[in-house]
C-alpha cells in the first residue's frame, strides 16, 4: 500500500517540479505564435533543467538539496502566479485536458510499476550509469563502467528522480521519461485550432499516446529522451521561424535542444549535425548570425570530444566510421540486397509505429499540392532515413541480426520531430472535414 501511494506522490511531485522556473505568464513572453498551455511550460522547464543538471553531472553535488530547493521555489512560484493558473484552468477544455494528461501519466506509471524490469540495453548500459551516480560516483568514474563512451545524461537524470523518489525506488526514477514523452505529445495536440472540438483533440492525443507508448523502451532506454528533444527543436523552430522578434533566450533554448543530444545517445552526435544544418538553412536570420551559430556548434563539438577524451581516455563509437569492411559494397549485387534488407526492416518498424504512416502520408500530400521539397520537414525526412541506411551499411555486424533488435528504436526518435507538423496539417487542411464528420 505504501508503494501504491508513493507512485501517486512521485507523479504529483514531477508535475510540481516542472512548473518552475518559468510560469505560464513567463512563457507568454517567449512563445508568441500561440496561446501557451501548461504543457508548453513543462516542455520549456524540462529543457532548462536538463541543461542545469548536465552541468551538475560533472561535479559531485547534493542532488537532494537541489531537488527540495526547486520544489520549494516551484510552490512559491505557483502561489505568486495563482491568478494566471486559475484563469488557465477556469477554461473547461484546459482543465479536462490536464486531467486527461494526469490520467495517462499515472496509468503508464502503474504499468511500469506492475512489472518494473529493465530491458536489454537498459540493464547492460544505461542502468550502470544511473547506479554510478546513485552510489556517489562522479563523471570520471564512468570510465570504469561497461561502454564508458556511451553518453551519461539520461543515466544522471534517471538517478536524480530515483534518489528523490519517496521510497528511493529505481523504477520511479524512470517516471521522468514518461513525463517528458507525454508533455511533448500534449504540448503538440494543444495546438489544434479552437475550431476542433475537445473530444476530437482527446481522441487524437490518445492515438498518439497509444501508438508511441512502448513498455520495452521504458525499461531503461533513452529513446523517449531523444523523442522529446526532437519535439523541442521543431516546437522552438516554428516559434523562431514565425515570430518577428526572437530573443537570445529562444536561440539558447533551440541550441540546447540540439546540443543535449550529444549527451543522451551516440546517435545524438549525428543528430546534432543534421539539426545544425537544418537550423542554418531554414532559420530566418542574417547570414553573419547564422555563421556565428555554426561556429558555436563547431566549438561545442570540439569541446565535447576533448572532454570525453580527457575523462574517459578516448572519444569513440561502437565501430570505426571508416573501415575496410566497407569495400564489400563495391559488389553492386551485395549493395542492392543490403539496401533491400534495410528497406524491409524499415517497413516492419513503420508497422510497429504507425505514426510514421501518417507522417509519410502528410509529406506526400504536401508534395503533391506544393510540388516542392524545400521544406524543413522534407529535408529532415531525407536526412533521417538516409542516416538509418548509413548506420546499417556502415556496420561490420550482420545486419540481419542487428536490425530486428535496433532499427525500430532508431526510427522511433524522429516521430517527436513531426508531432507539430501533423497538428498543423490538420489545422490547415482538414478542419472543415473534421468538423462536419465529428
C-alpha positions in Angstrom: 0.0 0.0 0.0 2.9 2.4 0.8 4.4 1.8 -2.6 1.0 2.3 -4.2 0.7 5.8 -2.7 4.3 6.6 -3.5 3.6 6.2 -7.2 0.9 8.9 -7.0 3.1 11.1 -4.9 6.0 10.8 -7.3 3.7 11.6 -10.2 2.4 14.6 -8.3 5.9 15.8 -7.4 7.1 15.7 -11.0 4.2 18.0 -12.1 5.1 20.4 -9.3 8.8 20.3 -10.0 8.5 21.2 -13.7 6.2 24.2 -13.0 9.4 26.1 -12.2 11.4 28.2 -13.1 9.1 29.6 -15.8 5.4 30.0 -15.2 2.5 30.4 -17.8 2.9 34.1 -17.6 6.7 33.9 -18.4 6.0 31.5 -21.3 3.7 34.1 -22.9 6.7 36.3 -23.3 8.7 33.6 -25.0 6.1 31.8 -27.2 4.3 34.4 -29.2 2.9 32.4 -32.0 0.3 30.5 -29.9 -1.5 30.7 -26.6 0.8 28.8 -24.3 -0.5 25.8 -22.4 0.7 24.2 -19.2 2.3 21.5 -21.3 4.4 24.2 -23.0 5.5 25.2 -19.5 6.6 21.6 -18.8 8.4 21.3 -22.2 10.5 24.5 -21.7 11.2 23.9 -18.0 12.3 20.4 -18.7 14.8 21.8 -21.2 16.1 24.3 -18.8 16.5 21.7 -16.0 18.3 19.3 -18.4 20.9 22.0 -19.1 21.3 22.7 -15.4 21.6 19.0 -14.4 24.0 18.4 -17.3 26.3 20.9 -15.7 25.8 19.4 -12.3 26.7 15.9 -13.6 30.3 16.9 -13.9 30.5 17.7 -10.2 29.6 15.8 -7.1 26.8 17.9 -5.7 23.9 17.2 -3.3 21.1 16.3 -5.6 18.5 16.1 -2.8 19.3 19.6 -1.6 18.8 21.0 -5.1 15.6 19.0 -5.6 14.0 20.3 -2.4 15.1 23.9 -3.2 13.4 23.6 -6.6 10.3 22.1 -5.2 10.0 24.9 -2.6 10.7 27.5 -5.4 8.1 25.9 -7.6 5.4 26.0 -4.8 6.2 29.7 -4.2 6.0 30.4 -8.0 2.6 28.7 -8.1 1.3 31.0 -5.4 2.8 34.1 -7.0 1.1 33.1 -10.3 -2.1 31.7 -8.8 -4.3 34.1 -10.8 -2.8 33.0 -14.1 -3.2 29.3 -13.3 -6.8 29.9 -12.1 -7.5 31.8 -15.3 -6.0 29.0 -17.3 -7.9 26.2 -15.6 -11.1 28.2 -15.5 -11.4 27.2 -19.1 -13.2 23.9 -19.1 -11.3 22.4 -22.0 -7.9 23.2 -20.4 -8.9 21.5 -17.1 -10.3 18.4 -18.8 -7.2 18.1 -21.0 -4.9 18.4 -18.0 -7.0 15.7 -16.1 -6.6 13.5 -19.1 -2.8 14.1 -19.1 -2.7 13.2 -15.4 -4.7 10.0 -16.1 -2.4 9.0 -18.9 0.7 9.7 -16.8 -0.4 7.8 -13.8 -1.7 4.9 -15.9 1.7 4.4 -17.6 3.5 4.8 -14.3 1.4 2.0 -12.9 2.0 -0.1 -16.0 5.8 0.3 -15.3 5.4 -0.4 -11.6 3.5 -3.6 -12.2 6.5 -5.1 -13.9 9.5 -2.8 -13.2 12.1 -4.9 -15.0 14.8 -3.4 -17.1 15.1 -4.2 -20.8 18.3 -5.4 -22.6 20.3 -2.2 -23.1 18.6 -0.7 -20.1 20.4 -3.1 -17.8 23.5 -3.6 -19.9 24.4 0.1 -20.5 22.2 2.8 -19.0 21.4 1.4 -15.6 25.0 1.3 -14.6 25.4 5.0 -15.4 22.5 5.8 -13.1 23.8 3.4 -10.4 27.2 5.1 -10.6 25.7 8.4 -9.6 23.3 6.7 -7.1 26.3 5.3 -5.2 28.1 8.7 -5.1 30.2 8.2 -8.2 31.5 11.0 -10.4 31.6 11.7 -14.1 35.2 10.5 -14.1 34.2 7.2 -12.5 32.1 6.4 -15.6 35.3 5.3 -17.3 35.3 2.1 -15.2 31.9 1.0 -16.4 31.0 -1.1 -19.5 30.6 1.0 -22.6 32.1 4.1 -20.9 32.0 6.0 -24.1 28.1 6.0 -24.1 26.7 9.4 -23.1 25.6 9.8 -19.5 22.9 12.5 -19.2 20.0 10.0 -19.3 21.5 8.0 -16.5 22.2 11.1 -14.4 18.5 12.3 -14.7 17.3 8.7 -14.0 19.3 8.8 -10.8 18.1 12.3 -10.0 14.5 11.3 -9.8 15.4 7.9 -8.4 17.2 9.3 -5.4 14.4 11.8 -4.9 11.6 9.3 -5.1 9.6 8.8 -1.8 10.8 5.2 -1.3 14.1 5.5 -3.2 12.9 3.1 -5.8 14.8 2.7 -9.1 11.7 2.4 -11.4 10.3 5.6 -10.1 13.3 7.4 -11.5 12.1 6.3 -14.9 8.8 8.1 -14.5 10.8 11.1 -15.8 10.9 9.5 -19.3 7.1 9.1 -19.2 6.6 12.7 -18.2 8.8 14.2 -20.9 7.1 11.9 -23.5 3.6 12.9 -22.5 4.5 16.6 -22.2 5.7 16.6 -25.8 2.5 14.9 -27.1 0.1 17.1 -25.1 2.0 20.3 -26.0 1.7 19.4 -29.7 -2.0 18.4 -29.7 -2.9 21.5 -27.6 -2.0 23.5 -30.8 -5.1 22.2 -32.5 -7.3 25.1 -33.7 -10.2 26.0 -31.5 -12.5 25.0 -34.3 -11.7 21.4 -33.4 -13.7 20.0 -30.5 -12.1 18.9 -27.3 -13.3 15.4 -27.8 -11.5 15.2 -31.2 -8.4 16.6 -29.6 -8.5 14.0 -26.8 -9.1 11.2 -29.3 -6.1 12.2 -31.4 -3.9 12.6 -28.3 -4.9 9.2 -27.2 -4.0 7.7 -30.6 -0.6 9.4 -30.3 -0.1 8.1 -26.8 -1.2 4.5 -27.7 1.0 4.3 -30.8 4.1 5.7 -29.2 3.9 4.0 -25.8 6.4 1.2 -25.7 6.9 -0.6 -22.4 10.1 -2.2 -23.6 11.7 1.2 -24.3 10.6 2.4 -20.9 12.7 -0.4 -19.4 15.8 1.9 -19.2 16.3 3.0 -22.8 16.9 6.6 -23.8 14.6 6.8 -26.8 12.0 9.0 -25.2 14.6 11.5 -24.3 15.6 11.9 -27.9 11.9 11.9 -28.9 11.4 14.8 -26.5 14.5 16.7 -27.8 13.3 16.3 -31.4 10.0 17.7 -30.4 11.7 20.7 -28.6 13.6 21.5 -31.8 10.5 21.6 -34.0 8.5 23.4 -31.4 11.1 26.1 -31.0 11.9 26.3 -34.7 8.3 27.3 -35.5 8.4 29.9 -32.7 11.6 31.4 -34.1 10.6 31.0 -37.8 7.2 32.6 -37.4 7.9 35.3 -34.8 9.0 38.7 -35.9 11.1 39.2 -32.8 13.3 36.5 -31.4 15.2 36.8 -28.1 18.6 35.4 -27.3 16.8 33.1 -24.9 14.9 31.5 -27.7 18.1 30.8 -29.5 19.6 29.4 -26.3 16.7 27.0 -26.0 16.7 25.7 -29.5 20.5 25.4 -29.4 20.4 23.5 -26.2 17.7 21.2 -27.6 20.2 20.2 -30.3 23.4 20.1 -28.2 21.8 18.0 -25.4 21.5 15.2 -27.9 25.3 14.8 -27.6 24.9 13.7 -24.1 22.0 11.3 -24.5 23.0 8.6 -27.0 25.7 8.0 -29.6 23.2 8.8 -32.4 22.9 12.2 -30.9 26.3 13.1 -32.4 24.9 12.8 -35.9 21.5 14.3 -35.0 23.3 17.4 -33.9 25.0 17.7 -37.3 21.6 17.2 -39.0 19.7 19.7 -37.0 22.5 22.3 -37.1 22.4 22.1 -40.9 18.6 22.5 -40.9 18.8 25.4 -38.5 21.4 27.1 -40.6 19.5 26.9 -43.9 15.9 27.4 -42.7 16.1 29.9 -39.9 15.3 33.4 -41.0 18.3 35.4 -39.7 21.1 37.3 -41.2 24.0 35.2 -42.5 26.5 36.5 -40.1 24.3 35.4 -37.2 24.0 32.0 -38.8 27.8 31.7 -39.1 28.2 32.7 -35.5 25.8 30.0 -34.6 27.6 27.5 -36.8 31.0 28.4 -35.2 29.4 28.0 -31.8 28.3 24.5 -32.6 31.7 23.5 -34.0 33.4 24.8 -30.8 31.0 22.8 -28.8 31.6 19.7 -30.9 35.3 20.1 -30.3 34.8 20.7 -26.6 32.6 17.6 -26.3 35.2 15.3 -28.0 38.0 16.7 -25.9 36.0 16.3 -22.6 35.3 12.7 -23.4 38.9 12.0 -24.3 40.2 13.7 -21.2 38.0 11.8 -18.7 37.5 8.5 -20.5 40.6 8.1 -22.5 39.1 8.4 -25.9 36.2 9.5 -28.0 34.8 6.6 -30.0 31.7 4.9 -31.3 30.8 1.2 -31.3 32.7 0.8 -34.5 35.1 2.9 -36.6 33.2 5.0 -39.1 35.6 4.2 -41.9 36.9 0.6 -42.1 38.0 -2.0 -44.7 34.6 -3.8 -44.4 33.0 -1.0 -46.5 34.8 -2.4 -49.6 32.3 -5.2 -49.7 29.8 -2.7 -51.2 31.9 -2.5 -54.3 29.9 -5.6 -55.2 26.8 -3.9 -56.6 24.6 -7.0 -56.1 25.6 -7.2 -52.4 24.9 -3.4 -52.0 21.4 -3.8 -53.6 20.5 -6.8 -51.4 21.6 -4.9 -48.3 19.5 -1.9 -49.2 16.6 -4.1 -49.8 17.0 -5.8 -46.4 17.2 -2.4 -44.7 14.1 -1.1 -46.5 12.2 -4.2 -45.5 13.2 -3.7 -41.8 12.1 0.0 -42.0 8.7 -1.1 -43.3 8.4 -3.5 -40.4 9.3 -0.7 -37.9 6.7 1.5 -39.6 4.0 -1.1 -38.9 5.1 -1.2 -35.3 5.0 2.6 -35.1 2.2 3.5 -37.5 2.5 7.2 -36.7 5.2 7.1 -39.5 2.4 6.1 -42.0 0.6 9.3 -41.1 3.9 11.3 -41.4 4.6 9.8 -44.8 1.1 10.5 -46.0 1.2 14.1 -44.9 4.6 14.6 -46.6 3.2 13.0 -49.8 0.0 15.2 -49.8 2.1 18.3 -49.2 4.4 17.4 -52.1 1.5 16.8 -54.5 -0.1 20.1 -53.6 3.1 22.3 -53.5 5.3 20.4 -55.9 8.4 21.3 -53.9 10.6 19.7 -51.3 12.5 22.8 -50.0 10.7 22.4 -46.7 12.3 21.6 -43.3 10.0 18.5 -42.9 11.0 17.1 -46.2 14.7 17.7 -45.8 14.7 16.2 -42.3 12.9 13.1 -43.6 15.7 12.7 -46.3 18.4 13.2 -43.7 16.8 10.9 -41.2 16.0 8.0 -43.4 19.4 8.4 -45.1 21.0 8.2 -41.7 19.3 4.9 -40.9 20.6 3.4 -44.2 24.0 4.7 -43.4 24.1 3.1 -40.0 23.4 -0.4 -41.3 25.5 -0.1 -44.4 28.4 1.1 -42.3 28.4 -1.6 -39.6 30.6 -4.7 -39.7 28.0 -6.7 -37.8 25.5 -9.0 -39.5 22.6 -6.5 -40.3 20.0 -9.3 -40.5 20.7 -10.0 -36.8 21.3 -6.4 -35.8 18.3 -4.6 -37.4 15.4 -6.5 -35.7 17.0 -5.5 -32.4 17.7 -1.9 -33.1 16.2 -0.3 -36.2 12.7 0.3 -34.8 14.2 2.2 -31.9 16.3 4.4 -34.2 13.1 5.1 -36.2 11.3 6.0 -33.0 13.3 9.1 -32.2 12.2 11.1 -35.3 8.5 10.8 -34.6 8.9 13.6 -32.0 10.1 15.9 -34.8 6.8 15.5 -36.7 4.2 16.0 -33.9 3.7 19.6 -34.7 3.7 19.0 -38.5 0.8 16.6 -38.0 -1.2 19.0 -35.9 -0.5 21.9 -38.3 -1.5 19.8 -41.3 -4.9 19.0 -39.6 -5.4 22.7 -38.7 -4.6 23.9 -42.2 -6.1 21.3 -44.4 -8.7 19.2 -42.6 -10.6 21.5 -40.2 -13.8 21.7 -42.3 -14.0 18.0 -43.0 -13.3 17.1 -39.4 -16.0 19.5 -38.0 -18.6 18.1 -40.4 -17.9 14.5 -39.7 -17.1 14.5 -36.0 
